[in-house]
Each structure stands twice: as C-alpha cells, then as structure tokens.
Amino acid sequence: MLAGYVDALGFLQLNGLFVSFMSGNSTRLAVGAALANPAGLLAGALIAAFVVGVIAGSAAGHLARDAREPVVLAATFVLLVISASGHAIGTTYPIPTLFMAAAMGAANNVFQRAGEVSVGVTYMTGTLVKLGQHVAAALFGGPRFGWMPYLLLWLSLVAGAIGGAITFPLLGLTAIWLATAFALMLMVAAIVINRASCARR
C-alpha cells in the first residue's frame, strides 16, 4: 500500500513518470534518448535514485542481520522524511521526487530469502504472473488458494495508489507526509514483530 500511494503521488507530480515503477521509466528513458526528449533525462535520474536506494537499503539490511526488516523500513522512513522536508522548504524540483524513488528502492529489501528479494513491493508484473500461474495450478489440483497472497499484494498496491490519487489534488506533494507516517507505523510494527520472533528463539 505504501508503494502504491507514493508512486501515485510521484506519477501525478511528474506528469507520467514513476518513483517506484522503473520498467515504465526505462521505456521513457529509451524513448527520450531516441527522440531527444529532455523528459528522458528525468526518467534516468529517477532510475539512478531508485538503484541508489536499493543499494542503501540492502547495505543497511545486511549490516542489521536479524533486525533487517525494521532497519530497512527505517531507511525507507528516513528517505521519505528527507523528501517531505525538502518539499516543505521549497527544495528545487525534482529533488523531493528523487528521494521518493530512493525510498521505494530501499523498501524492496524488506522481503528477502537467501539474500535475494522474495517479494517485490513496488512492481507487480511478477506478482500477476505468479497469480495467474497459481490459478492455473488450482484448476489442475494444486492448492485451492495458493493464488490468494498474490491477489492481496496486488490489491494492496492498487488501494494505496487510489489513496494517493485521491490525496494529491487536495494536498499536492505535501501528501508525502502521510506516507512518512505510514512508513513509521510499519517500522514500529516490524520492531515489535522482530522482538517477538527473537524472544521465541
């Protein structure tokens, strides 16, 4: 939901560019390069910011070890605070949106298995493929509801994006503070879950 909300704000602020969906930005970068369109430069900057965020989130999670989830969410929270604060003080466009992209890159490190991202929280193509595969498996005798987690993940992103689209006309990019508050709530929840998990060991 957080990713959908933030991406909707970025999409509306940037007139069709994304702060979390880098496949779309890659296409915009390529088209901009081919047609000498300056919008391609911003698409490239957003991609670079996203990758830097992934690196920062991955490094923070690696150093945190057993506290990876709370620390990655803390990194996401801090980057969103920088973005929101930058917008509040009138930082030059598009710097706040670059920090939004970095935050979304960091957020993708929350769910990992064996050092690899197991659930991408900002892109849904793979999730929809898995949804379709699990529906097909259910039709041929596989788990009846194996597709449900992927549907819920997609619906969560869409619900967050709807929230962002509703909020942006009312608050503009100031609405990023709501995402910052939500990231803080997720971080606190992750700390509680992590402590409970450590106590059971």
N, C-alpha and C positions, 0 to 999 in steps of 0.2 A: 504493500500500500504506500509506503514511504517513497519508493522508487517511482511509482506511477504518479503520485502527487507532485514530486519535484520535477519529473520530466514534463508533465503538463504545464507547469509554470514556466520552465525553460522554453518549451515549444512555443508558447504564446508570446513570451518576451522576445524571442529570437526570430519570430515570424517563420517558423517551419524548420528550424534546426533543433537538435536534441541535446540534452545534457546527460542522457543515460543510454540512448539507443544509437550505438556507434556504427551499426550497419547502415542506417539511414544517412548518418553524417559522412560515412566513407563514400557513398554514392554521390552526395552533394559535393564532396571534395573533388571526386573524379570529374564530375560534370563541370564544376567550376574551373578546374585545370584545363579541360578540353575547350571550354568556351571563353576562357579568360575572364571569368566572372569572379569579382572580389569576394563574394559570399563563400567561395571555396576556401579562402584563407581562414575565415572564422570556423568553418567546419573542421579544418585541420587543427586549429588551436584547441578546439573542444576535444578532439580525439587525443591530442597530446596531454591535455589536462586530465582526461579520464585515465589514461595509461599511468601517468604520474600518481594519481590517486590509487590505482590498483597496486602499484609498487609500494606506496606508503602503507596501505592497509595490510598488504602481505607481509611486509617487513615488521610492522607493529605486531601482527598476529604471531609471526614466527618468534619474536622476542618474548612475547607474553606466554607462550606454551599453553599450559592448561587454562589460562584465562583469555584465550584467543578471542572468543565471541565478544565479551564485554569490551576488550581493548579495541577491536576493530570497530565496534559501534561507537566507542569514544572518539576514535579518529574521524568517523563519519560526522559525529556531532560537532566536533571542533571545526571541521571544514565548512559545515553549514553555518556555524556561528560566524566564521570569517566572512562568508558570502553575505549573510544577512546584515552584519555590521557594516560591511563595505557598501552595500546598497543604502543603508540608513545614513551614512555620512556623505553620500553622493560620489562614491568612487567611480572613476571613469568606466563607462560601458565599454566592453562586455566583461570586465574583470569579475564582478559577482557571479556571473553565469559560469565562468571558468572554474571557480571554486565549487559551484554546484556540481559540475561534471566530475571534478576530482573527488567530491564526497560520494558520488554514485559509483565511481571506480573503486573506492575503498570499501563500500558496502558489499561488493561482490565477494569479498573474502570471508563473510560471516559463515557460510556453509561450506565446509571443506571435508574431504575424505581422502586420506593418504596423501595430503599435501596438494590435492587438486580441488578446484571448485566443483562441488557436487550439485549445487542449485544456484543458477544464475538469477539474481533478484532484479536485474534491470533489463533483461531481454527474454522474450517469450517464444521465439521461434522453436527452440529446442524443447521447451515445455509443451508446446502444442503438438510437436511431433510425438513426444512421449505419451501425451494424452491420446492421440489417435492410435498409437501402437497398443496401448493398454486396453482401449475399447475393442480393438480387433482381437486381442488376446482373450478378453472376456467372452467374446462371441464364440470362440473356439475352445471353451472350457477352462480358461485361465481364471485368475482371481476376479470375482464379480465387480469389485470396486477398486481395483488397482489403479484406475484412471482418476479417481476422486482427488488425490492430493494435487495432481497437475491442474485439474479444473479449478480447484480452490486457489492455487497460486496465481493462475491467470486472472480469475475473478478479482482477487485482491489487488493486483496491479491496475486493472480497469477501474475498480472502485476508487482507488487512490487518484487516478487520473481524472475521474469525474469530479472528485473533490477539488483538485487543483484547478480544473476548468471553471468550476463554479466560483471559486475564491478569487481567482486572478482579476476578473472585472471589478471586483469590489475593493481589493487591496493592492493590486499590482504586484510587483515583486516583493513588497513588504510581507506578502503571504508566506515567504520562506521562513519567517519566524515560527509559524505553525508547524512546519516540517522540522525545524530545530527542536521544538518542544517534544514532538513525537519521537525524534531520534533519542532525546534524553530519556524519555519513558522506556524506549526499547533497551537502552543501555542499562538502566536500573533493573529492568526485568531480567536481562542477561546476567547481571551480577548476582541477583537472587538465585536464579536457576543454577549458575555455576557454583555458588557456595553450597547449595543443597546437594548438587552432584558430588562435590568434593567430600562432603560430610558422610555420604553413603559409602565411600570407598574404604 
